[in-house]
Amino acid sequence: MNWNMWIRQTHRWLSIIFTATVIANFVAMVWGQPPAVIVYSPLLPLFLLLFSGLYMFVLPYTAAWRR
């Protein structure tokens, strides 16, 4: 598997993890004030999604530039 496919697959899995942590956050809010670990748990996948998404966004422009 090449580098671009690895980034895309990682981005997909990160989106699943991010969605699960956001759902867990809302479920925890039903029972009252959730602990800080649950509240801040979506931030790590979100930042990783930001970087992988920006990479995939810039990829077509760099490919056109290299040609």
Secondary structure, DSSP 8 states (H G I E B T S, - for coil): --HHHHHHHHHHHHHHHHHHHHHHHHHHHHTSS--HHHHHTTHHHHHHHHHHHHHHHHHHHHHHHH-
